[in-house]
Amino acid sequence: MKTLIRNFSYTFRRFFAASVLNIAGLSIAFSSFFVIMTQIDYDYNFNKGYKDYPLAELN
């Protein structure tokens, strides 16, 4: 585990700009996925409280 942390810190210091861009891109991708999936869940379950309402179709 010590070797892993040492290797990570060395790589992060050596390629600082690339590391920051990779971390920023990954965080943007995860947050975009979360927002899109939250919107899809909201749209799909919007009228579930009504009886006899057809299920929403995702086009």
FIKOLZA-1660 file (N, C-alpha, C; in steps of 0.1 Angstrom, whole numbers, plus 5000, padded with zeros to 4 digits):
% residues 59
   i   px   py   pz ch aa at
   1 5008 4988 5000  A  M  N
   1 5000 5000 5000  A  M CA
   1 5009 5013 5000  A  M  C
   2 5020 5012 5007  A  K  N
   2 5029 5023 5008  A  K CA
   2 5035 5026 4994  A  K  C
   3 5038 5016 4987  A  T  N
   3 5043 5017 4973  A  T CA
   3 5033 5024 4964  A  T  C
   4 5021 5020 4965  A  L  N
   4 5010 5025 4957  A  L CA
   4 5008 5040 4959  A  L  C
   5 5008 5044 4972  A  I  N
   5 5006 5058 4975  A  I CA
   5 5018 5066 4970  A  I  C
   6 5030 5061 4972  A  R  N
   6 5042 5068 4967  A  R CA
   6 5042 5069 4952  A  R  C
   7 5038 5059 4945  A  N  N
   7 5038 5059 4930  A  N CA
   7 5027 5069 4926  A  N  C
   8 5016 5069 4932  A  F  N
   8 5005 5079 4929  A  F CA
   8 5010 5093 4931  A  F  C
   9 5016 5096 4942  A  S  N
   9 5020 5110 4945  A  S CA
   9 5031 5114 4935  A  S  C
  10 5040 5105 4931  A  Y  N
  10 5051 5108 4922  A  Y CA
  10 5045 5111 4908  A  Y  C
  11 5035 5103 4904  A  T  N
  11 5029 5105 4891  A  T CA
  11 5021 5118 4891  A  T  C
  12 5014 5121 4902  A  F  N
  12 5006 5133 4903  A  F CA
  12 5015 5145 4902  A  F  C
  13 5026 5145 4909  A  R  N
  13 5035 5157 4908  A  R CA
  13 5042 5158 4895  A  R  C
  14 5045 5147 4889  A  R  N
  14 5052 5148 4876  A  R CA
  14 5043 5152 4865  A  R  C
  15 5031 5147 4864  A  F  N
  15 5021 5151 4854  A  F CA
  15 5010 5158 4860  A  F  C
  16 5012 5170 4866  A  F  N
  16 5002 5177 4874  A  F CA
  16 4990 5181 4865  A  F  C
  17 4993 5188 4854  A  A  N
  17 4982 5193 4846  A  A CA
  17 4974 5182 4840  A  A  C
  18 4980 5171 4836  A  A  N
  18 4972 5160 4831  A  A CA
  18 4964 5153 4842  A  A  C
  19 4970 5152 4854  A  S  N
  19 4962 5146 4865  A  S CA
  19 4950 5155 4869  A  S  C
  20 4952 5168 4869  A  V  N
  20 4941 5177 4873  A  V CA
  20 4930 5176 4862  A  V  C
  21 4934 5176 4850  A  L  N
  21 4924 5174 4839  A  L CA
  21 4916 5161 4839  A  L  C
  22 4924 5150 4842  A  N  N
  22 4917 5137 4843  A  N CA
  22 4907 5137 4855  A  N  C
  23 4911 5142 4866  A  I  N
  23 4902 5142 4878  A  I CA
  23 4890 5151 4876  A  I  C
  24 4892 5163 4869  A  A  N
  24 4881 5172 4866  A  A CA
  24 4872 5166 4856  A  A  C
  25 4877 5159 4846  A  G  N
  25 4868 5152 4836  A  G CA
  25 4860 5141 4842  A  G  C
  26 4867 5134 4851  A  L  N
  26 4859 5123 4857  A  L CA
  26 4848 5128 4866  A  L  C
  27 4851 5138 4874  A  S  N
  27 4841 5144 4882  A  S CA
  27 4829 5150 4874  A  S  C
  28 4832 5156 4863  A  I  N
  28 4821 5162 4854  A  I CA
  28 4813 5150 4849  A  I  C
  29 4820 5139 4845  A  A  N
  29 4813 5128 4839  A  A CA
  29 4803 5121 4849  A  A  C
  30 4808 5119 4862  A  F  N
  30 4800 5114 4872  A  F CA
  30 4788 5122 4875  A  F  C
  31 4790 5136 4876  A  S  N
  31 4779 5144 4880  A  S CA
  31 4769 5145 4868  A  S  C
  32 4774 5145 4856  A  S  N
  32 4765 5145 4845  A  S CA
  32 4756 5133 4844  A  S  C
  33 4763 5121 4847  A  F  N
  33 4755 5109 4847  A  F CA
  33 4744 5109 4858  A  F  C
  34 4748 5114 4870  A  F  N
  34 4739 5115 4881  A  F CA
  34 4727 5124 4877  A  F  C
  35 4729 5136 4871  A  V  N
  35 4718 5145 4868  A  V CA
  35 4709 5139 4857  A  V  C
  36 4715 5133 4847  A  I  N
  36 4707 5126 4836  A  I CA
  36 4699 5115 4842  A  I  C
  37 4705 5106 4850  A  M  N
  37 4697 5095 4856  A  M CA
  37 4686 5100 4865  A  M  C
  38 4689 5111 4873  A  T  N
  38 4678 5116 4882  A  T CA
  38 4667 5122 4873  A  T  C
  39 4670 5128 4862  A  Q  N
  39 4659 5134 4854  A  Q CA
  39 4651 5122 4847  A  Q  C
  40 4658 5112 4843  A  I  N
  40 4651 5100 4837  A  I CA
  40 4642 5094 4847  A  I  C
  41 4647 5092 4859  A  D  N
  41 4639 5086 4870  A  D CA
  41 4627 5094 4873  A  D  C
  42 4628 5108 4874  A  Y  N
  42 4617 5117 4876  A  Y CA
  42 4607 5116 4865  A  Y  C
  43 4611 5116 4853  A  D  N
  43 4602 5115 4842  A  D CA
  43 4595 5102 4841  A  D  C
  44 4602 5091 4844  A  Y  N
  44 4595 5078 4843  A  Y CA
  44 4585 5076 4854  A  Y  C
  45 4588 5081 4866  A  N  N
  45 4579 5079 4878  A  N CA
  45 4570 5090 4881  A  N  C
  46 4568 5100 4872  A  F  N
  46 4560 5112 4875  A  F CA
  46 4546 5109 4878  A  F  C
  47 4539 5101 4870  A  N  N
  47 4525 5098 4873  A  N CA
  47 4522 5084 4878  A  N  C
  48 4532 5078 4885  A  K  N
  48 4530 5065 4891  A  K CA
  48 4519 5065 4902  A  K  C
  49 4516 5076 4908  A  G  N
  49 4506 5077 4919  A  G CA
  49 4492 5075 4914  A  G  C
  50 4490 5077 4901  A  Y  N
  50 4476 5076 4895  A  Y CA
  50 4474 5061 4891  A  Y  C
  51 4463 5056 4895  A  K  N
  51 4459 5043 4891  A  K CA
  51 4454 5043 4876  A  K  C
  52 4456 5033 4869  A  D  N
  52 4452 5032 4855  A  D CA
  52 4459 5042 4846  A  D  C
  53 4471 5047 4850  A  Y  N
  53 4478 5056 4841  A  Y CA
  53 4489 5048 4834  A  Y  C
  54 4489 5049 4820  A  P  N
  54 4499 5040 4813  A  P CA
  54 4513 5044 4817  A  P  C
  55 4522 5035 4817  A  L  N
  55 4536 5038 4819  A  L CA
  55 4542 5047 4809  A  L  C
  56 4551 5056 4813  A  A  N
  56 4557 5065 4804  A  A CA
  56 4566 5057 4794  A  A  C
  57 4566 5061 4782  A  E  N
  57 4575 5055 4772  A  E CA
  57 4587 5065 4770  A  E  C
  58 4599 5059 4771  A  L  N
  58 4611 5067 4768  A  L CA
  58 4614 5067 4753  A  L  C
  59 4612 5078 4747  A  N  N
  59 4615 5079 4733  A  N CA
  59 4629 5083 4730  A  N  C
% end
